[in-house]
């Protein structure tokens, strides 16, 4: 039903492609009026420059200076106007968006409703765009149509607030004509409407930006901006200490004291919405057994991981979604550390003697490799099974996991899942509804179909329930059943630990977004 280009729309000709040219790195500095180039260093970046071909917060941080979200989302999860100035639920399953009329792309094209409709359809309709992993977050949104130059009608099949959230968190406007002229996914160019325009992009290494003079909104705080990737913790910390970076992510807890005491540097922390867990794709032995999966939970001392490896940073988890998210079940307790119970359950499962490999990404999450190696060693200490850790690049793990096919994923792996929507659905549907990118679900013909079709049906039902109390209870029941089924080894909510220059006015967010527009020196 999409209507993108039409007879009434007129666009200025393509002027210049973004991404051309180079800009040398200028290190951040702690003195004077501020850095010539403000530098943010993360553990990873993005594998290409296509804003719809990723679903990882570090990638969103790289794209957001260029590609604007349709809405702003406050740190408390409230949706506010941005490119969309007004929205109205005009009928069941329809949201009407009213757009600003003064927005231009970095190449000079005027933004129209056709671009916004194309942006939405590019994510949810593979016949229009690419197989976007962001479709997981656009729950129930089926398409969009430009009604006139500043009005878009969005069609959906879910709770209206859930549809709003999907648009607010995941829709970043792209230039339809410009995108269609390029091979997809787009490799190394960007053309958005945001406060910064791209100067240089090197996949998985860095992105450099300068101010876009024709931006419709407020002037951004820094003349030049750089996001870069350094996967090694010690190197990121050294970059901060030598004033080459102004903000670094995932500071190891062992370095927190030294940075806190250093002149001109500071530590900023917040418990994030990112759940760290061990996935057991339960389509094959031994993870087709509920008893074996529960044994893995009892075998890993999550409290010790938080206290000894993360120096107290983090909160133990009992379910797929964190506290303060709609549908979180407050009655569930984390699995306790009980190796004797783990041994008993393994014997009950009939899978004694299994040799396990726990796959873990390198440098994506706080102390991820240390956590994986510790968890593997604890499982290996059991008399009934053996386990070793295997460390791989994050991009390699994502490629194996986010294809919707549990058979291509590692047998056992550590990953984190952020939930910026403040709703349980985004912690459930991507993992437990067939056809989603990260789907890891028990097959119906297994002997113990604990997470069988009824869980999937319950999740889908929850998306359409409009009574708030009824929907919350349904989500809490789903979280309880997944806890009992031990679909994952539930570890902890990651605490984001940032090293920053101390004169930077900025409070980190639970959704891990790093928005330079929220910063001030």
Residue pairs with C-beta under 8 A, 6 or more apart in sequence:
1 142
1 143
1 145
1 155
2 117
2 118
2 121
2 125
2 128
2 143
2 144
2 145
3 114
3 117
3 145
3 146
4 114
4 117
4 118
4 121
4 128
4 146
4 176
5 114
5 176
5 177
6 114
6 146
8 148
8 149
9 112
9 114
9 146
9 149
11 109
11 110
11 112
11 177
12 108
12 109
12 110
13 108
14 107
14 108
14 109
14 177
14 178
14 181
15 107
15 108
16 107
16 108
17 107
17 189
17 191
18 66
18 106
18 107
18 189
18 190
18 191
18 197
18 198
19 49
19 188
19 189
19 190
19 198
19 199
19 200
19 201
21 199
21 200
22 199
22 200
23 199
23 200
23 208
23 210
23 224
25 37
25 39
25 206
25 208
25 226
26 35
26 36
26 37
26 224
27 35
27 37
27 39
27 242
27 243
27 244
28 35
28 37
28 38
28 39
28 243
28 244
28 245
28 246
28 501
29 35
29 36
29 243
30 243
30 264
30 501
30 503
34 222
34 521
35 222
35 246
36 223
36 224
37 208
37 222
37 223
37 224
37 225
37 226
38 221
38 222
38 224
38 225
38 226
38 246
38 516
38 519
39 226
39 228
39 239
39 244
39 245
39 246
39 247
40 61
40 225
40 226
40 227
40 228
40 245
40 246
40 247
40 248
40 249
40 514
40 516
41 227
41 228
41 229
41 230
41 236
41 239
41 240
41 245
41 247
41 248
41 249
42 58
42 61
42 227
42 228
42 229
42 230
42 248
42 249
42 250
42 514
43 58
43 229
43 230
43 231
43 236
43 249
43 250
43 363
43 364
43 365
43 394
44 56
44 58
44 204
44 229
44 231
44 363
44 364
44 394
44 395
45 58
45 59
45 62
45 203
45 204
45 205
45 206
45 207
45 227
45 228
45 229
46 54
46 56
46 58
46 59
46 62
46 63
46 203
46 204
46 207
47 53
47 54
47 203
47 204
47 395
48 185
48 186
48 187
48 188
48 203
49 186
49 187
49 188
49 189
49 190
49 198
49 201
49 203
49 207
50 130
50 184
50 185
50 186
50 187
51 63
51 66
51 67
51 172
51 174
51 190
51 192
52 122
52 123
52 129
52 130
52 132
52 134
52 172
52 174
52 185
53 130
53 132
53 133
53 185
53 186
54 60
54 63
54 133
54 134
55 133
55 134
55 136
55 137
55 402
55 437
56 398
57 274
57 418
57 420
57 511
57 512
57 513
58 229
58 249
60 513
61 227
61 512
61 513
61 514
61 515
62 207
62 227
63 172
63 190
63 192
64 172
64 194
64 513
64 515
65 194
65 195
65 196
65 209
65 220
65 225
65 516
66 106
66 190
66 191
66 192
66 194
66 196
66 197
66 198
66 209
67 172
67 173
67 174
67 190
67 192
67 193
67 194
68 82
68 83
68 172
68 173
68 192
68 193
68 194
69 82
69 83
69 168
69 169
69 171
69 172
70 82
70 83
70 84
70 97
70 116
70 119
70 167
70 168
70 171
70 172
70 173
71 79
71 80
71 81
71 82
71 83
71 84
71 167
71 168
71 171
72 79
72 80
72 81
72 82
72 168
73 79
73 80
73 168
73 169
73 420
73 511
74 80
75 507
75 509
75 510
75 511
77 421
77 422
79 164
79 165
79 168
83 99
83 100
83 103
83 111
83 116
83 173
83 193
84 97
84 98
84 99
84 100
84 167
85 98
85 99
85 100
86 97
86 98
87 95
87 96
87 97
87 98
87 164
88 95
88 96
89 95
89 96
89 160
90 96
90 153
93 155
93 156
93 157
94 153
94 154
94 155
94 156
95 153
95 154
95 156
95 160
95 163
95 164
95 167
96 147
96 151
96 152
96 153
96 154
97 116
97 151
97 152
97 153
97 154
97 167
98 150
98 151
99 111
99 113
99 116
99 150
99 151
99 152
100 111
100 150
100 216
101 149
101 150
102 216
103 110
103 111
103 173
103 193
103 216
104 110
104 111
104 193
104 214
104 216
105 111
105 175
105 178
105 191
105 192
105 193
106 190
106 191
106 192
106 193
106 197
106 198
106 212
107 175
107 178
107 191
109 175
109 177
109 178
111 173
111 175
111 193
112 146
112 149
112 150
113 146
113 147
113 148
113 149
113 150
113 151
113 152
114 146
114 176
115 173
115 174
115 175
115 176
116 144
116 146
116 152
116 171
116 173
117 144
117 145
117 146
117 152
118 128
118 129
118 174
118 176
118 179
119 171
119 172
119 173
119 174
119 176
120 138
120 141
120 143
120 144
120 152
120 154
120 167
120 171
121 128
121 129
121 143
121 144
122 128
122 129
122 130
122 132
122 174
122 179
123 129
123 132
123 134
123 135
123 138
123 170
123 171
124 132
124 135
124 138
124 141
124 142
124 143
125 143
129 184
130 184
130 185
133 402
133 437
134 170
135 437
136 426
136 429
136 430
136 436
136 437
136 438
137 166
137 169
137 170
137 421
137 426
137 430
138 166
138 167
138 170
138 171
139 158
139 162
139 163
139 166
139 425
139 426
139 429
139 463
140 156
140 157
140 158
140 159
140 162
140 163
140 166
140 463
140 464
141 154
141 155
141 156
141 158
141 163
141 166
141 167
142 155
142 156
142 157
143 154
143 155
144 152
144 153
144 154
144 155
145 152
145 153
145 155
146 152
147 153
154 163
154 167
156 163
157 463
157 464
158 463
158 464
159 463
159 464
159 465
159 466
159 471
160 466
162 423
162 425
162 463
165 421
165 422
165 423
166 421
169 420
169 421
172 192
173 192
173 193
174 191
174 192
175 191
175 192
178 191
179 186
182 189
187 203
188 201
188 202
188 203
189 198
189 201
190 197
190 198
190 201
193 215
193 216
194 212
194 215
195 211
195 212
195 215
195 217
195 218
195 219
195 220
195 517
196 209
196 210
196 211
196 212
196 220
196 225
196 516
197 209
197 210
197 211
197 212
198 207
198 208
198 209
199 208
199 209
199 210
199 224
200 206
200 207
200 208
201 207
201 208
204 229
204 395
205 228
205 229
206 226
206 227
206 228
206 229
207 226
207 227
207 228
208 224
208 225
208 226
209 224
209 225
209 226
210 223
210 224
210 225
211 219
211 220
211 223
211 224
218 517
220 516
220 517
221 516
221 517
221 519
221 520
221 521
222 516
222 519
225 516
228 245
230 236
230 239
230 248
231 362
231 363
231 364
231 394
232 363
233 250
233 251
233 252
233 255
233 363
233 367
234 252
236 245
236 248
236 249
236 250
236 251
236 499
237 248
237 251
237 252
237 255
237 259
237 499
239 245
239 248
240 248
240 251
240 259
240 265
240 499
240 500
241 259
241 262
241 265
243 264
243 501
246 500
246 501
246 504
247 498
247 499
247 500
247 501
247 504
247 506
247 514
248 498
248 499
248 500
249 496
249 497
249 498
249 514
250 363
250 365
250 366
250 496
250 497
251 259
251 267
251 497
251 498
251 499
252 366
252 367
252 497
253 309
253 310
253 311
253 312
253 313
253 366
253 367
253 497
254 311
255 499
256 267
256 311
256 497
259 265
259 266
259 267
259 499
260 266
260 267
264 501
264 502
264 503
265 499
265 500
265 501
265 502
266 499
266 500
266 501
266 502
266 504
267 497
267 498
267 499
267 500
268 497
268 498
268 500
268 506
268 507
268 508
269 313
269 495
269 496
269 497
269 498
269 508
270 495
270 496
270 507
270 508
270 509
270 510
271 314
271 315
271 493
271 494
271 495
271 496
271 510
272 418
272 493
272 494
272 495
272 496
272 510
272 511
272 512
273 322
273 325
273 418
273 419
273 420
273 422
273 493
273 510
273 511
273 512
274 365
274 416
274 417
274 418
274 419
274 493
274 494
274 496
274 512
275 317
275 320
275 321
275 322
275 416
275 417
275 418
275 419
275 427
275 490
275 491
275 492
275 493
275 494
276 314
276 317
276 365
276 368
276 371
276 414
276 415
276 416
276 491
276 492
276 493
276 494
277 317
277 320
277 414
277 415
277 416
277 417
277 488
277 489
277 490
277 491
278 296
278 300
278 358
278 375
278 412
278 413
278 414
278 488
278 489
278 491
279 401
279 409
279 412
279 413
279 414
279 415
279 440
279 488
280 287
280 293
280 296
280 411
280 412
280 440
280 486
280 487
280 488
280 489
281 287
281 406
281 407
281 409
281 410
281 411
281 412
281 440
282 288
282 293
282 406
282 440
282 441
282 442
282 446
282 451
282 487
283 406
283 407
283 440
283 441
283 442
283 443
284 407
284 411
285 351
285 354
286 292
286 349
286 351
286 354
287 293
287 411
287 412
288 442
288 446
288 447
288 448
289 349
289 350
289 351
289 448
290 448
290 450
290 485
290 486
291 345
291 346
291 348
291 349
292 345
292 346
292 349
292 351
292 354
293 485
293 486
293 487
293 489
294 335
294 345
294 486
295 341
295 342
295 343
295 344
295 345
295 346
295 349
296 342
296 379
296 486
296 489
297 335
297 486
297 489
297 490
298 335
298 336
298 337
298 338
298 339
298 341
298 342
298 345
299 337
299 339
299 342
299 378
299 379
299 382
300 337
300 375
300 378
300 379
300 489
300 491
301 337
301 378
302 316
302 317
302 334
302 335
302 337
302 490
302 491
302 492
303 316
303 337
304 337
304 374
305 314
305 371
305 374
305 375
305 491
305 492
306 312
306 313
306 314
306 315
306 316
306 492
309 367
309 370
309 371
309 374
310 366
310 367
310 371
310 492
310 495
313 366
313 494
313 495
313 497
314 366
314 492
314 493
314 494
314 495
315 322
315 323
315 492
315 493
315 495
316 334
316 490
316 491
316 492
316 493
317 334
317 490
317 491
317 492
317 493
318 329
318 332
318 333
318 334
318 335
318 483
318 490
319 328
319 329
319 332
319 479
319 480
319 482
319 483
319 490
320 417
320 424
320 427
320 428
320 431
320 479
320 482
320 487
320 488
321 327
321 328
321 419
321 424
321 427
321 428
321 479
322 328
322 419
322 427
322 493
323 330
323 493
324 422
325 419
325 421
325 422
325 423
325 424
325 427
326 422
326 423
326 424
326 471
326 472
326 475
327 423
327 424
327 425
327 462
327 471
327 472
327 474
327 475
327 476
327 478
327 479
328 424
328 476
328 479
329 475
329 476
329 477
329 479
329 480
329 483
331 476
331 480
332 479
332 480
332 483
334 490
335 486
335 490
339 378
339 381
339 382
342 382
343 382
343 383
343 384
346 352
346 382
346 384
346 385
347 384
351 385
352 384
352 385
353 384
353 385
354 385
354 386
355 385
355 386
355 387
356 376
356 379
356 385
356 386
356 387
356 388
356 411
356 412
357 387
357 388
357 389
357 390
357 410
357 411
357 412
358 372
358 375
358 376
358 379
358 387
358 388
358 389
358 390
358 412
358 413
358 414
359 372
359 389
359 390
359 391
359 392
359 397
359 410
359 411
359 412
359 413
359 414
360 368
360 369
360 371
360 372
360 373
360 389
360 390
360 391
360 392
360 397
360 413
360 414
361 368
361 391
361 392
361 393
361 394
361 397
361 414
361 415
362 368
362 369
362 391
362 392
362 393
362 394
363 369
363 394
364 394
364 416
365 371
365 414
365 416
365 494
366 494
366 495
366 496
366 497
368 414
368 416
369 389
369 391
371 414
371 491
372 389
372 391
372 414
373 389
375 389
375 414
375 489
375 491
376 387
376 388
376 389
377 387
379 385
379 386
379 387
380 386
380 387
380 388
387 412
390 410
397 410
397 413
397 415
400 408
400 409
400 410
401 408
401 409
401 410
401 413
401 415
401 438
402 437
402 438
403 437
404 435
404 436
404 437
404 438
404 439
405 439
406 439
406 440
406 441
409 440
416 494
417 427
417 430
417 431
417 438
418 511
418 512
419 426
419 427
420 426
420 511
420 512
420 513
424 462
424 475
424 478
424 479
425 459
425 462
425 463
425 475
428 459
428 475
428 478
428 479
428 482
429 436
429 459
429 463
430 436
430 437
430 438
430 439
431 438
431 439
431 440
431 441
431 487
432 439
432 440
432 441
432 451
432 455
432 456
432 459
432 482
432 487
433 439
433 441
433 456
433 459
433 460
434 441
434 456
440 487
441 451
441 456
442 448
442 449
442 450
442 451
442 452
442 485
443 449
444 452
444 453
450 481
450 484
450 485
451 481
451 482
451 485
451 487
455 478
455 481
455 482
458 474
458 477
458 478
459 478
461 474
462 471
462 474
462 475
462 478
465 471
465 474
483 490
496 508
496 510
496 512
498 508
500 506
503 521
504 519
504 520
504 521
505 519
505 520
505 521
506 518
506 519
506 520
508 514
